[in-house]
Amino acid sequence: MADYSSIDQSLAIRYIFYPRRDFTECPENAFDLSVRVEEGVSVQCRFYGGDVRWPWILFFHGNGEVVSDYDGIAPLYNRKGLNLVVADYRGYGMSGGFPTLATLVRDAHVLFKAVTDELAGRGFKPHLWVMGRSLGSISALELASKHQEAIRGLIIESGFTSVVRIIKHLGLPAEGIPLEEIDQECVNMVKGICLPVLIIHGEEDTLVPKKEAEELHRNLGAKKKELLIIPAADHNDILPVGFDTYFRAVQTFTEVTGRD
C-alpha cells in the first residue's frame, strides 16, 4: 500500500473526493449489507443477484457516484449473466465517516472479506472478479495486488495506475507531497499484479486521459491483459457509447477466466 498520508493532509484531498449523501430503498432483486470498517463507521454494499450459478463482480464505483446509482445499471449486468455487488466509500450514500485515500484502501480489504463471507454464507460459488471504475480503480488494484489467489480476474474502467497522475493532470495543489515517491510505489504494486486483467477506457476521456490506460496496461505484471479502447467515448458516457462492445468484453472476460 502506498503511503497516502501526505495527500490526505494536503489541499489536494478537497478535490479528490466528492461524497454524496444519497440512497434509495433496496430493489426487490437485491439486498444490502452494512460493513463495519472501524468503531462507529460502516460502509454500505448492495448485492444485485440474478442467479446462484453466475459470476459475481465486486464493483468499486466512480467519484460522485453512490451505490444506489447502480439500481438501473446492475440489471444490465444481470442480463449478461453477471451478478454485481457495488461498494460505497466513507461519506458516500448511507456510509458513515469521511473519505481519505488511506481509509479507501484499508476499507477495501474489509469489504472484500465481508463480501466473500456473505456470498459463501448464501451458497454462491466462490468465484469473484473485482472491478474498479475511475476512483474505484485504487481499491480494485489494491485488492488485486493482495488477494490474487482469491480473485479470478480484474477489470479496470476509466482508471489509472496512480492518483498522482490525476493530481498532475488536473493541476491540483501538491505542495509538500512526495509525488514521485508515491507514484513509484503504485507502479511497483501494479507490476506485481499477475491476475488476468481487462482494461476498458474511452478514447476521448479528458478527465483520465487514454494514456493512463495505456500506461496501466504496460505496467501490469499480468501475462493475460487486454486493453479495450471505446471510440468516441468520454469519461462519463463510456457505457452508453460503447454498450455492446463494453458488455461483450466483460462477459467474455469472466467466461474465459472463470474456467477451471
C-alpha positions in Angstrom: 0.0 0.0 0.0 1.3 3.4 -0.9 1.7 6.0 1.9 -1.1 8.5 1.1 -0.8 10.4 4.4 0.8 13.5 2.7 -2.0 13.7 0.2 -4.7 13.2 2.8 -3.3 16.1 4.8 -2.9 18.4 1.8 -5.2 20.8 0.0 -5.4 18.2 -2.9 -7.7 16.0 -0.9 -10.5 18.6 -1.2 -10.6 17.9 -4.9 -10.1 14.2 -4.9 -13.4 13.1 -3.2 -16.9 14.3 -4.0 -19.0 12.5 -1.4 -22.8 12.5 -1.9 -25.3 11.5 0.7 -28.0 9.8 -1.4 -29.7 6.4 -1.0 -32.7 4.5 -2.4 -34.7 1.7 -1.0 -33.3 -1.7 -2.0 -34.8 -3.1 -5.2 -36.7 -6.4 -4.9 -33.9 -8.4 -6.6 -31.1 -7.0 -4.4 -30.0 -6.9 -0.7 -27.9 -4.5 1.3 -25.0 -5.2 3.6 -23.6 -2.7 6.1 -20.0 -3.4 6.8 -18.3 -2.1 9.9 -14.9 -0.8 8.9 -14.0 0.7 12.2 -15.6 1.6 15.5 -18.7 3.7 14.7 -18.2 3.7 11.0 -19.9 1.4 8.5 -19.8 1.3 4.7 -22.7 0.1 2.6 -22.7 -2.6 -0.1 -25.6 -3.6 -2.4 -25.8 -7.1 -3.9 -27.7 -7.4 -7.2 -28.1 -11.1 -7.8 -29.6 -12.8 -10.8 -28.6 -16.5 -10.5 -26.6 -18.5 -8.0 -24.6 -20.0 -10.9 -23.4 -16.7 -12.3 -20.1 -15.0 -11.6 -20.0 -12.2 -9.0 -18.3 -8.9 -9.7 -17.3 -6.7 -6.7 -17.6 -3.2 -8.2 -16.0 0.0 -6.8 -17.8 2.9 -8.4 -16.5 6.3 -9.6 -16.3 9.6 -7.8 -19.6 11.5 -7.2 -21.5 8.2 -7.5 -23.2 6.1 -4.8 -24.4 2.5 -4.6 -28.0 3.3 -5.4 -27.0 4.9 -8.7 -26.5 1.3 -9.9 -30.1 0.3 -9.3 -30.7 0.9 -13.0 -27.3 -0.3 -14.2 -27.0 -3.6 -12.4 -29.9 -5.2 -14.3 -27.8 -4.7 -17.5 -25.1 -6.9 -15.9 -27.7 -9.4 -14.8 -29.0 -9.7 -18.4 -25.5 -10.7 -19.4 -25.4 -13.5 -16.8 -23.4 -11.5 -14.2 -24.1 -10.8 -10.6 -23.0 -7.4 -9.2 -22.1 -6.2 -5.8 -21.4 -2.4 -5.6 -19.4 -1.0 -2.7 -19.6 2.6 -1.4 -16.9 4.7 0.3 -16.9 6.5 3.6 -19.2 9.6 3.4 -21.0 8.3 0.3 -24.6 7.2 0.2 -25.6 5.8 3.6 -22.0 5.1 4.6 -20.5 6.9 7.7 -17.3 8.8 8.2 -15.3 10.9 5.8 -13.2 9.6 2.9 -9.4 9.7 2.7 -7.1 7.7 0.4 -5.7 5.8 3.3 -9.1 4.6 4.5 -10.3 4.0 1.0 -7.5 1.4 0.6 -7.8 -0.1 4.1 -11.6 -0.4 3.8 -11.3 -2.3 0.5 -9.8 -5.2 2.4 -12.5 -5.2 5.0 -15.2 -5.0 2.3 -13.6 -7.8 0.3 -13.7 -10.2 3.3 -17.2 -9.2 4.2 -18.5 -9.7 0.6 -16.8 -13.1 0.2 -18.1 -14.3 3.6 -21.6 -13.1 2.7 -21.6 -14.9 -0.7 -20.3 -18.1 0.9 -22.9 -17.9 3.6 -25.6 -17.6 1.0 -24.4 -20.6 -1.0 -22.9 -18.7 -4.0 -19.9 -20.0 -5.9 -16.6 -18.7 -4.5 -15.8 -17.2 -7.9 -15.2 -13.4 -7.6 -14.0 -10.8 -10.0 -13.0 -7.3 -8.9 -13.8 -4.2 -10.9 -13.0 -0.5 -10.4 -14.3 2.5 -12.2 -12.2 5.7 -12.2 -11.6 6.4 -8.4 -12.6 2.8 -7.8 -9.5 1.6 -9.6 -7.5 2.5 -6.5 -9.5 0.0 -4.4 -9.6 -2.6 -7.2 -5.8 -2.5 -7.9 -5.1 -2.7 -4.2 -7.2 -5.9 -3.8 -5.8 -7.4 -6.9 -2.3 -7.0 -5.6 -3.0 -8.5 -2.2 -5.6 -11.2 -2.9 -4.5 -12.8 -6.2 -5.3 -16.3 -5.0 -8.9 -15.4 -4.3 -9.8 -13.3 -7.3 -10.4 -14.7 -10.8 -9.7 -11.5 -12.7 -9.5 -7.7 -12.5 -11.5 -5.2 -14.6 -10.5 -1.5 -14.7 -12.8 1.0 -16.4 -11.6 4.6 -16.9 -8.9 4.0 -14.4 -5.2 4.8 -13.7 -2.0 3.4 -12.2 -1.6 6.1 -9.6 -3.7 9.0 -8.2 -0.5 11.1 -8.6 -1.1 11.1 -12.4 -4.6 12.6 -11.8 -3.2 15.2 -9.4 -0.7 16.3 -12.0 -3.2 16.2 -14.9 -5.8 18.3 -13.1 -3.2 20.7 -11.6 -4.3 20.1 -8.1 -2.3 21.7 -5.2 0.6 19.4 -4.4 3.0 21.3 -2.2 4.7 19.1 0.3 3.5 15.9 -1.4 6.3 13.4 -2.5 4.6 12.8 -5.8 7.3 10.8 -7.5 7.7 8.5 -4.4 4.0 7.7 -4.2 3.7 7.2 -7.9 6.6 4.7 -7.9 5.0 2.8 -5.0 1.9 2.5 -7.1 3.8 1.4 -10.2 5.6 -1.3 -8.2 2.3 -2.6 -6.8 0.8 -2.8 -10.3 3.9 -4.6 -11.7 3.2 -7.3 -9.1 -0.3 -8.0 -10.3 -0.3 -11.3 -12.2 -4.1 -11.8 -12.5 -5.8 -11.7 -15.9 -6.8 -8.1 -16.4 -9.3 -6.3 -18.7 -8.9 -2.5 -19.1 -11.7 -0.5 -20.7 -11.2 3.2 -21.5 -12.8 5.9 -23.5 -10.8 7.2 -26.4 -11.9 10.8 -25.7 -11.6 10.7 -21.9 -10.5 14.2 -20.8 -10.7 13.6 -17.0 -8.5 10.4 -17.1 -6.7 10.6 -20.5 -6.3 7.4 -22.6 -2.6 7.4 -22.0 -3.3 6.4 -18.3 -5.0 3.2 -19.5 -2.0 2.5 -21.8 0.5 3.1 -19.0 -1.5 0.8 -16.7 -1.6 -1.9 -19.3 2.1 -1.6 -19.9 3.0 -1.7 -16.2 0.8 -4.6 -15.2 2.7 -7.8 -14.5 -0.1 -10.0 -15.9 0.6 -12.2 -18.9 -3.1 -12.1 -19.8 -4.1 -8.5 -20.1 -6.3 -6.7 -22.6 -6.8 -3.1 -23.4 -10.1 -2.1 -24.9 -10.5 1.5 -26.1 -14.1 2.6 -26.8 -14.1 5.0 -29.8 -15.7 8.4 -29.3 -16.4 7.7 -25.6 -15.5 10.2 -22.8 -15.2 9.6 -19.1 -18.9 9.5 -18.1 -20.5 8.2 -21.3 -18.4 5.2 -21.9 -21.2 2.8 -21.0 -23.9 4.1 -23.3 -21.5 4.9 -26.2 -19.8 1.5 -26.1 -22.6 -0.5 -24.7 -22.4 -3.7 -26.9 -18.6 -3.7 -27.0 -18.3 -3.0 -23.3 -20.6 -5.8 -22.1 -19.4 -8.3 -24.7 -15.9 -7.7 -23.4 -16.8 -8.1 -19.7 -18.9 -11.2 -20.4 -16.2 -12.9 -22.4 -13.6 -12.0 -19.9 -15.5 -13.5 -17.0 -16.3 -16.6 -19.0 -12.7 -17.3 -20.1 -11.1 -16.5 -16.7 -13.9 -18.4 -14.9 -13.0 -21.8 -16.4 -11.4 -24.2 -14.0 
